[in-house]
Amino acid sequence: MKWPNWLRRRVAPDYRLVRARALDLPPFDFAIHAIGDECISRNLARDGIWEPFETTVFGRLCQSGDRVLDLGANIGWYSVLAAKLVGSNGMVTAFEPDAANVELLRRNVSMVDCHGVVQVNHCAVSDLHGQMSLYRSGNNLGDHRLFSDGSAREVATVPVTTLDAYYADTRTSLPNIIKSDTQGSEARILRGAAQLLASGWRPLMIIEFWPFGLTRSGDDPMALACQLQALGYRLYEVSEHTPRLRNLQPEALERRMSEDISPQSWGFLNLLCVAEGCTRMNDLVDLIG
C-alpha cells in the first residue's frame, strides 16, 4: 500500500535498516525509525544493539519452545530476538499501542518469522478492556504513555485490553516469559491479570519499575514491589550501568525510592522477577553479583 505523505508522518514514517548484532545470533537486518526517535532507533543506528545487558539476560532466559509475551513491544527488538530463540515450537505475543511503532514492529517480525510464531496486537494492556488515551512523545518514540504529565503531547485513542481478557480462552497457551516496558502501566497490567495470578500463574518477568510513571498512573510504586514479593517473586535489578544482576531487598528498594529513583527524579530501573523454584536462574549464575 502506498501511503499519502500526510498519513506517512502519522502512521508509516520513513524507516531505514541497520545491521544488528545480539547474543550469539548471526547479524540481522532490523528496521528503525529514520527520523523522530532520539532513543531506541538512535541507539540501534549507533551501536547495532539495544540495551546490551538486558538483551543478554533476556536471551539467556528464552529457550526453544517458550511462550514469550512482549508488552510495550515498540518496534520489536525483544519480539524479534524471542522469535529467533523460541523456534518453530514456541510462541511470541507482542502488544504495541502506537500505530507508527506497530508498522515497524510488523516489518521487523516479517523479516524473521518464517514459522509464524509471532502474533502482533495493535493494542495496549492495562486493567480495563475498551479504549484509553495514548499520550505520544514527539522525540522519544518509546515514551508514549497512558497517562498525562501535563505537558503538550499529541493524544491518540487506542484499544486496550487486560491479560485476563486476552487469555480467557483456555485454548490459548499462557506465556512463561514476560518482557514489559509500558511507561508506568506495570501495576495496572498486574491488576488486569488478577484471575491468572490467583490461579497460580507465575511467569518469569523483566519489567520496568518507573516510580514517576507509576505514581502518575495512580499507583504506589512500593505497593507494586510488595505485591511482586507477596506473589513469591525474588527481585533482581537489571542495570546497563552496572551489568550485574543485583538482588533487591525491600529495604534497599525503599531507600532508593528516596534517592535515584524517586518519583521526582524520573529515575527508573528494570526488574527481573523470578518465582521461587524457577530453575532458569541456573543460566544466569555468572551474571549475579
C-alpha positions in Angstrom: 0.0 0.0 0.0 1.3 3.5 -0.9 0.6 5.9 2.0 -0.2 9.6 1.3 2.5 11.9 2.7 0.3 13.3 5.5 -0.5 9.8 6.7 3.0 8.5 6.4 4.1 11.1 9.0 1.5 9.7 11.5 1.2 6.0 10.6 4.1 4.8 8.4 7.1 7.0 8.9 10.2 6.6 6.9 12.5 3.8 8.1 15.9 2.5 7.5 17.7 -0.8 8.1 20.6 -1.3 10.4 22.8 -4.3 10.8 22.0 -5.6 14.3 24.1 -7.9 16.4 23.0 -9.6 19.6 23.8 -12.7 21.7 25.4 -15.4 19.6 23.0 -14.9 16.7 24.2 -14.1 13.2 23.9 -10.4 12.3 20.5 -9.5 11.0 18.7 -6.6 9.4 16.5 -4.5 11.7 14.2 -1.6 10.7 14.4 1.6 12.8 12.7 5.0 12.5 14.7 7.1 10.2 13.7 10.4 11.9 12.0 11.5 15.1 13.2 8.9 17.6 16.1 10.0 19.8 16.3 6.9 21.9 15.8 3.3 20.7 16.3 4.0 17.0 19.2 6.3 17.6 21.0 3.8 19.8 20.4 1.0 17.3 21.8 3.1 14.5 24.9 3.9 16.5 25.5 0.5 18.2 23.6 -2.1 16.3 22.1 -3.3 19.6 19.6 -2.0 22.2 20.1 -2.5 26.0 23.1 -4.9 25.7 22.9 -6.3 29.2 19.2 -6.6 29.4 19.4 -8.3 25.9 21.9 -10.8 27.4 19.6 -11.6 30.3 16.6 -11.9 28.1 18.4 -14.1 25.6 19.7 -16.4 28.4 16.1 -16.9 29.6 14.5 -17.7 26.3 14.6 -21.3 25.2 13.3 -23.4 22.4 9.5 -23.9 22.8 9.0 -20.9 25.2 5.9 -18.7 25.1 7.0 -15.1 25.3 4.8 -12.0 25.9 6.3 -8.7 24.9 4.3 -5.7 26.4 5.1 -2.3 25.0 6.9 -4.0 22.2 7.8 -0.8 20.4 9.5 -1.6 17.1 10.2 -5.2 18.0 13.7 -5.6 19.4 12.7 -8.2 22.0 10.0 -9.8 19.9 12.5 -10.4 17.1 15.1 -11.9 19.5 12.4 -14.1 21.0 11.2 -15.3 17.6 14.8 -16.3 16.8 15.2 -18.1 20.1 12.0 -20.0 20.7 11.9 -21.7 17.4 9.0 -23.2 15.5 7.5 -24.8 18.6 7.5 -21.5 20.5 5.2 -18.5 20.6 5.7 -14.8 20.8 2.8 -12.4 21.5 3.6 -8.7 21.1 1.4 -5.7 22.2 2.1 -2.2 21.0 -0.5 0.6 21.0 1.3 3.2 18.8 0.5 3.0 15.1 3.9 4.1 13.8 5.7 1.7 16.1 3.4 -1.1 15.0 4.3 -0.6 11.4 8.0 -1.2 12.1 7.2 -4.0 14.6 5.3 -5.9 11.9 8.1 -5.1 9.3 10.8 -6.5 11.6 8.7 -9.5 12.5 8.1 -10.3 8.9 11.8 -10.5 8.2 12.5 -13.2 10.8 9.2 -15.1 11.5 9.4 -17.8 8.9 7.5 -20.2 11.2 4.6 -17.8 12.0 5.2 -17.9 15.8 4.7 -14.1 16.4 1.3 -12.6 17.0 1.3 -8.7 16.8 -1.5 -6.9 18.6 -2.1 -3.2 17.9 -3.3 -2.6 21.4 -2.3 -1.5 24.9 -2.6 -3.7 28.0 -3.9 -2.4 31.3 -6.6 -3.1 33.9 -9.6 -2.4 31.7 -11.0 -3.6 28.4 -12.0 -0.8 26.0 -10.2 2.3 24.9 -7.8 4.7 26.5 -5.9 7.9 25.5 -2.2 7.4 24.5 -0.1 10.5 25.1 2.6 10.4 22.4 6.1 11.7 22.7 7.4 13.7 19.8 11.0 12.8 20.1 11.3 9.5 22.1 9.0 7.0 20.3 9.4 4.6 23.2 7.9 7.1 25.7 4.3 7.0 24.7 2.1 6.8 27.9 -1.4 6.0 29.1 -1.2 9.0 31.4 -0.8 12.7 31.1 2.0 14.5 32.9 0.6 17.9 31.9 3.0 18.5 29.0 1.8 19.2 25.5 1.5 15.9 23.7 -0.4 14.5 20.7 -3.2 12.3 22.0 -4.5 9.2 20.2 -7.3 6.9 21.3 -6.1 3.3 21.3 -7.7 -0.1 22.1 -6.8 -1.6 25.4 -7.3 -5.0 27.0 -6.4 -7.0 30.1 -4.4 -10.2 30.3 -7.3 -11.9 32.0 -9.5 -11.0 29.0 -6.9 -11.9 26.4 -6.2 -15.3 27.9 -9.8 -16.1 28.8 -9.8 -18.7 26.0 -8.4 -21.7 27.8 -7.0 -23.0 24.5 -4.5 -20.1 24.4 -1.3 -21.1 26.0 -0.1 -18.8 28.8 3.3 -17.2 28.4 6.1 -18.4 30.6 8.2 -15.3 30.0 7.1 -11.6 30.0 9.1 -8.6 28.9 7.2 -5.4 29.9 8.2 -1.8 29.2 4.9 0.2 29.3 5.9 3.5 30.7 4.2 3.3 34.1 1.4 0.7 33.4 3.0 -2.3 35.1 0.8 -2.1 38.2 -2.3 -1.8 36.0 -1.2 -4.8 34.0 -0.9 -6.9 37.1 -4.4 -5.8 38.3 -5.7 -6.8 34.9 -4.1 -10.3 35.4 -5.6 -10.9 38.9 -7.5 -14.0 37.9 -4.5 -15.5 36.1 -2.2 -14.8 39.1 -4.8 -16.2 41.6 -4.8 -19.4 39.6 -1.0 -19.8 40.3 0.4 -18.4 37.0 4.0 -17.2 37.7 5.9 -16.3 34.5 9.4 -15.1 34.5 9.2 -11.3 34.1 11.5 -8.5 33.1 9.6 -5.3 33.9 10.3 -1.6 34.1 9.9 -0.1 37.6 9.5 3.7 37.0 8.2 5.5 40.1 7.3 8.7 38.3 5.2 6.9 35.7 3.6 4.5 38.3 2.7 7.5 40.5 1.2 9.5 37.6 -0.8 6.4 36.7 -2.3 6.4 40.2 -0.3 3.7 41.7 2.1 3.3 44.7 5.4 2.1 43.4 6.3 0.3 46.7 2.9 -1.4 46.7 3.8 -2.9 43.3 7.1 -4.1 44.7 5.4 -5.6 47.7 2.8 -7.3 45.5 5.5 -8.9 43.5 7.2 -10.2 46.6 3.8 -11.4 48.0 3.4 -13.4 44.8 6.6 -15.2 45.6 8.9 -13.4 43.3 12.6 -12.6 44.0 13.6 -9.3 42.5 16.9 -8.5 40.8 18.0 -5.2 39.3 19.0 -5.4 35.6 21.3 -2.4 35.1 23.0 -1.2 31.9 25.3 1.0 34.0 26.4 -1.9 36.3 25.9 -5.0 34.2 25.3 -7.5 37.0 22.1 -8.9 38.5 21.8 -7.5 41.9 19.3 -8.8 44.4 16.9 -6.1 45.6 15.6 -6.4 49.2 12.5 -4.4 50.1 14.5 -2.0 52.3 17.1 -1.3 49.6 14.3 -0.6 47.1 12.5 1.7 49.6 15.8 3.6 50.3 16.3 4.1 46.6 12.8 5.4 46.3 14.0 8.5 48.2 17.2 8.7 46.1 18.0 7.9 42.5 14.5 6.5 41.5 12.3 8.9 43.4 9.1 9.9 41.6 10.5 13.5 41.4 13.8 12.3 39.8 12.3 10.4 36.8 14.8 7.7 37.7 13.9 4.1 36.9 15.2 0.6 37.0 14.4 -2.7 35.3 13.5 -5.7 37.5 14.0 -9.4 36.8 11.2 -11.1 38.7 11.8 -14.8 39.4 9.3 -17.0 41.1 10.5 -19.4 43.8 11.6 -22.7 42.4 12.3 -21.4 38.9 15.4 -23.2 37.6 16.1 -20.6 34.8 18.3 -18.7 37.2 20.9 -21.5 36.7 21.5 -20.0 33.3 22.3 -16.6 34.9 24.6 -17.6 37.8 27.6 -15.9 36.3 25.7 -12.6 35.9 24.7 -12.4 39.6 26.8 -10.1 41.8 
